[in-house]
Every structure is written in structure tokens, then in C-alpha cells.
């Protein structure tokens, strides 16, 4: 995406160069199914990066301004590679996909669309998202699609840091003051209804699983649950039970805050088409 890449420097540029090397010289365009799947993953990363950018200059301590900014950059890098690859199927650029799609055309899951809330809610969202992404990207390293395998092999190293950051903050907040613990418990309760959508098998993932391109989401659930159980045991937290969100992000049905998020993310590109800096 032109403006962010100029602003953020080598981190996202290096990742885009990887995607271009994999798809450009060899002329390897994504199939329609793979392009749709790359769109799912790219949108997840893009929306979460946009959310985390909102904490810059607002985090509870200066170190977290830097940490959350760097995490957002990592996720933006993942999004760039995946959206670039998705666009090879029909000639759209990463900018086209990020800035010129309306809300129903996005495919992000509802977990990634949850508002930042207070810091505890952001950490609860980060914990669920990073544990899920780590398991997914680890599995995708063995994909029969060479581009997806290469992108995720690089990304999983960064997601490992994202996961550790979220785990450490979960333990710190749950084991801190009465107020921080109360907020962490509430945050987990607010976020957890949106976890289930991540592990629902769809017709697309069934087709991709048959050819070894991607795992069925349901096969990742046990590893996710094991990690969460270990973290929650140490933090003396309980996995919420009860309400489960219907979701629908993979089909273009989004959480109520998604339109506002996209309006903020896309406003410059739409007001000044083709602008760079």
C-alpha cells in the first residue's frame, strides 16, 4: 500500500519484495480459491494492524507505544504479502484491495474487528488472535502452495513474538491490582464469543485441505485450546462459556464497528486518488 510503505520503511517493503519475487518472475498467479483464502488472511492482518495503530501515543506506557506500533507494522507486512498474492488472480494491487473495497467485500473474521476498548480488551483480543495465527501459520508452512508457504514461514516468526507479548500482558493484568484483574476478566468475557468463528470449516477450506494448500480451521482448535488453557491456568482465569457469536466475516457480514474503521483507514486514498509521499 503506497502511503504506508513509504511511511513505515524497510519492514513492509522487504515483505512485499518477497511476495513479488515469488509471484512475479515465475508468473505464478493465485488460483481463484487460493486468492480468496489469501484475502481472508490478508484482511485479518490488515484490520488488526489498523486497530493497533490506534494505540500509538495512547498506550499506558511509552514502551507499549513502541511495542504496539511494531506489532502493527508486522501485521501490516503480513497483509501486504497476502493481499499482493490475492491480487495476482485478477490484476488488482494491494492498494486496490485495501482502499477501494467497500465493507461487504472484506473477509476478516469478527474477532479482528472488535474495538480496542480499554487496554485489557486489546490484550484479550491479541491473545486470541496471536495464538490462532501462530497455529495457522505454523500449519501453512507445509502448504503445497509455495507462495503461501513462504509468506507464512516468515510471518510465523513474528507472530511468535506477538503471542509472547499478549501472554505476558495477560499474566501481568490478571495478577496485578484488583482493578486490572477485574478488567482482564471482563475483557476475556467480551472477546471470547468471537473466537469460535476462527475455527469453522467452510466449503473453501474443505477444498483447499483436499489438495494440501491449507488446513481445515477445525483441526487447529485443539492446539489453540491447549495454549489458552495453560495461560489461563497460570493467570487463574476461566474460559468463558455461553454466548457464541454468529460471525459472518468470511461472507462479507461484519461487526457493527467495521464501517467506521474502514472509513478512517480509507479516507485519504479516496479523497486523493493516486497520491503518494
Secondary structure, DSSP 8 states (H G I E B T S, - for coil): -HHHHHHHTHHHHHHHHHHHHHHTTT-----HHHHHHHHHHHHHHHHHHHHHHTTTTTSSSHHHHHHHHHHHHHHHHHHHHHHHHHHTTTT--HHHHHHS--GGG----HHHHS---SHHHHHHHHHHHHHHHHHHHHHHTT-SSHHHHHHHHHHHHHHHHHHHHHHHHHHHHHTS-HHHHHHHHHHHHHHHTTTGGGG---HHHHHHHHTTSS--GGGGHHHHHHHHHHHHHHHT-----S------GGGT---TTHHHHHHHHHHHHHHSTT---
